[in-house]
Amino acid sequence: MEKKNTWETYSSKQLKELEKINAQYRDFLDNGKTERECIDTIVNTIEKSGYRELESLIKEGTALKTGDKVYSVWMNKSIAMFQIGRKPMTDGMNILGAHIDSPRLDVKQNPLYEDGGFAYLDTHYYGGVKKYQWVTIPLAIHGVIVKKDGTCVEINIGENEDDPVFFVSDLLIHLAQEQLEKKAAKVIEGEALDIIVGNKPLLIDKKDKKKDEKEAGKEAVKAGVLDILKETYDIHEEDFVSAELEIVPAGKAREAGFDRSMILAYGQDDRVCAYTSMQAMLDSDVTDRTMCCILVDKEEIGSVGATGMQSHFFENAVAEVMNLTGEYSELHVRRCLAHSCMLSSDVSSAFDPTYASSFDKKNVAYLGGGMVINKFTGARGKSGSNDANAEYLAHLRHIFDKAEVNFQTAELGKVDLGGGGTIAYILALYGMNVIDSGVAVLNMHAPWEATSKADVYETYRGYKAFVEGASL
């Protein structure tokens, strides 16, 4: 089938709306570089549109009715949004599900040390990364440190122009002969991804008798960093034990290309689908079916843990919502989930002409080709895949064509080269119809990823058409 360029289909009005959506999306990326920051940004946004907290409604015993908007946050890292429809929830929901975690470097629990006149933070990479991509680039520290008394100190260093940044060093080219002979997976080892956070020794005022002059000798650079942390945040070294600090690329999302047709930013996998899912919910009117948007943590490491899609967080939230609509029973919850339809809102790999041999050109997503539908993901022989059925695909084609949404179908790459997974198979366990659908990404899992503004816009339009659409 012929691939069309979505840019050629737009009116001037649509181009204006496209730029507005993408400007808001860039702000979303800048404000949410971690899961916690994403949740804060999302809650602040949706409450302005009338969404109310589920837990508060439960305490008040408030009944839910058609048109009501409610959300539930779990451990500040996952969220479920609902807009109650006209029909009973046992008829099923239209669900959008994305993840808000992205590959990064995590700070270990005993991280701060000194070596060779430098102070370092020891890290453990999170998710699938090419480790060599993380050296010599400006890095920022985001996260929280929770002290023993429960005080939570928020950390965000490296994003403002007058902030310091951090970095991982690399061997100079003049001495890199042996290094360059290594395979790419071994050029930079995981234990070498420690970030440099200081180089100046703590200076002791000799008149200050309260300080031990020995501090100026042994590990004086580390002592200098600890002194700054104590002065600025009232943080002590042992507080790192109860910290969640994420190392991410420093800098804002940027327009890319002379034509400003693309966005270059950190964390677009999968915050591009999280933003478009949220915005589709906000801009959709009440329909027969209840609308739902799930934005979860831990997808990049298997959707595990209390905030991952494999937890019962979502099922529990559905049960609580149905209880407030007067429909709850265990059987009704099961019927609701089984009768639901879902778009697993996740990114797909974009065709890269520089590495054309890795793709099947007939079955690959192109930047500017519109929203992407992946019938299946998985690896090689579809291992670990949710493989959507033909009836569901036909249903979606009808919805998207009726709304004049530009979409394309794709696989991740050549069959034997590898693959990837999403949260689709987890929701499919309930028996509901699920398919992967999202935005094509160039440089996926790199510190800076690229997307097409047109694809972001079409995905938003596709998600909106889906949640407003009829059941299968």
HELIX and SHEET records of a PDB file:
HELIX    1   1 THR A    6  THR A    9  5                                   4    
HELIX    2   2 SER A   12  ASN A   31  1                                  20    
HELIX    3   3 GLU A   35  GLU A   47  1                                  13    
HELIX    4   4 LEU A   54  GLU A   60  1                                   7    
HELIX    5   5 MET A   89  ASP A   91  5                                   3    
HELIX    6   6 LYS A  131  TRP A  134  5                                   4    
HELIX    7   7 ILE A  173  LEU A  175  5                                   3    
HELIX    8   8 GLN A  177  LEU A  180  1                                   4    
HELIX    9   9 ALA A  184  VAL A  187  1                                   4    
HELIX   10  10 GLY A  190  ALA A  192  5                                   3    
HELIX   11  11 GLU A  213  ALA A  216  5                                   4    
HELIX   12  12 ALA A  220  TYR A  233  1                                  14    
HELIX   13  13 GLU A  237  SER A  242  5                                   6    
HELIX   14  14 GLN A  268  LEU A  282  1                                  15    
HELIX   15  15 GLU A  299  ILE A  301  5                                   3    
HELIX   16  16 PHE A  313  LEU A  324  1                                  12    
HELIX   17  17 GLU A  330  ALA A  338  1                                   9    
HELIX   18  18 PRO A  353  SER A  358  5                                   6    
HELIX   19  19 LYS A  361  ASN A  363  5                                   3    
HELIX   20  20 ALA A  390  LYS A  402  1                                  13    
HELIX   21  21 VAL A  415  LEU A  417  5                                   3    
HELIX   22  22 ALA A  424  ALA A  428  1                                   5    
HELIX   23  23 LYS A  453  VAL A  467  1                                  15    
SHEET    1   A 9 ARG A  52  GLU A  53  0                                        
SHEET    2   A 9 LYS A  69  TRP A  74  1                                        
SHEET    3   A 9 SER A  78  GLN A  83 -1                                        
SHEET    4   A 9 THR A 290  VAL A 296 -1                                        
SHEET    5   A 9 MET A  93  HIS A  99  1                                        
SHEET    6   A 9 CYS A 341  SER A 345  1                                        
SHEET    7   A 9 ASN A 433  GLY A 438  1                                        
SHEET    8   A 9 MET A 371  ASN A 374 -1                                        
SHEET    9   A 9 PHE A 407  THR A 409  1                                        
SHEET    1   B 6 CYS A 152  ILE A 157  0                                        
SHEET    2   B 6 LEU A 139  VAL A 146 -1                                        
SHEET    3   B 6 ALA A 243  PRO A 249 -1                                        
SHEET    4   B 6 ARG A 104  ASP A 115 -1                                        
SHEET    5   B 6 PHE A 118  TYR A 126 -1                                        
SHEET    6   B 6 ILE A 195  GLY A 198 -1                                        
SHEET    1   C 3 ARG A 254  ALA A 256  0                                        
SHEET    2   C 3 MET A 262  ALA A 265 -1                                        
SHEET    3   C 3 GLU A 449  SER A 452 -1                                        
SHEET    1   D 2 SER A 348  SER A 349  0                                        
SHEET    2   D 2 ALA A 440  VAL A 441  1                                        
SHEET    1   E 2 GLY A 378  ALA A 379  0                                        
SHEET    2   E 2 GLY A 419  GLY A 420 -1                                        
END                                                                             
